[in-house]
């Protein structure tokens, strides 16, 4: 049976985002991998990008104590403006050369320090209200340079589909992927990030199909449309901080059952793609947002994260994808 590794954004499982809360919750649920985004190591809540060397050392020791390893760094790389224009948003602009040499290099250093091969990122903000298609070429140029740096550091950059960015749809992300054409840049599918833009289940599947040739891993969260919406293919801006209708993967509007049934057929290809990059396999990364989401994160709580994990496992059982969780044999081996 084809198999995946289960991971999750650990900060979603912790009420105060304390490191011990995150690690206790995920290890108790049987998980062996996590994605690092926000964490409190005793000096207040920090984004992974702001952790100092002492905190990174402490983190490595703690995750080993709890039998966890990092699947990916949940960095905000690429969530800055392409152009230095006032478009009514609070998104910041950083000159790209400075951004590459400081922010992206810092993210690479952290990934290597924490012994993960994967770095999550995004496709840059185009001016609010403008057509994202116009900015594919510039975004691809900058992302190509990021892919080159990431590759030199022995890492792989995952480009996530998300509202309000140039790569806000699977088709736009595919255009960027084809233009960059670099083995160190792969794509991350996220169904909820498409449904919350007003897409139907049928449209979400079409976006997934567009992304298939470049897929590296999947973010697992879902969204239930509260009222009848029409497709926002024209690129309507989404107020991310107002989104409140995230649900477990088996009851949302993304159509994950059909997507995962198809994913079974390409799993060997994706697994080969990942192992060539030094990654242990294909990750399904839980980011449930069951108690709320926003531009730079979300929250589920330990109870919500457990609900999300069990819903995913039920669906994986149904479509015939295996997934290792901790067992008695794991305890004996350790």
DACORCOR-V577007 format. One record per pair of residues at least 24 apart in sequence whose C-alpha atoms are under 6 Angstrom apart, sorted by the first residue. I is the first residue (numbers start at 1). GAP is how many residues later the second one is. Records with the same first field share a line. If there is no record, write none. Layout:
# DACORCOR-V577007
I: GAP  GAP
This chain:
# DACORCOR-V577007
2: 319  320
3: 318  319  320
4: 278  279  319
5: 278  318
6: 277  278
7: 26  27  278
8: 26  27  277  278
9: 25  26  278
10: 24
11: 27
12: 287  288  289
13: 287  288  289  292
14: 287
15: 286
30: 295  296
31: 294
32: 36
33: 35  36  37  38
34: 36  37
35: 35  36  37  38  39
36: 37  38
37: 37
70: 46
72: 46  47
73: 46  47
74: 46
75: 45  46
76: 45
77: 44
78: 43  44  45  46
79: 43  45
80: 44  45
81: 43  44
82: 42  43  44
87: 40  41
117: 38
118: 37  38
119: 38
120: 37  38
121: 37  38
122: 37  38
123: 42  43  44
124: 41
125: 40  41
126: 40
132: 34
140: 36  40
144: 36
147: 37  38
151: 33
156: 28  29
157: 27  28
158: 27  28  29  30
159: 28  29
160: 28
162: 31
164: 73
170: 37  40  41
171: 36  39
174: 37
186: 28  29  30
187: 27  28  29
188: 29  30
189: 29
190: 29
191: 63
192: 29  30  31
197: 35
198: 31  32  33  34
199: 32
201: 52  53  54
217: 65  66
218: 66
219: 65  66  67
220: 65  66  67
221: 28  66  67
222: 24  25  27  30
223: 24  29  30
224: 28  29
240: 54  55
241: 53
244: 48
246: 43  44
247: 43
248: 60
250: 61
261: 58
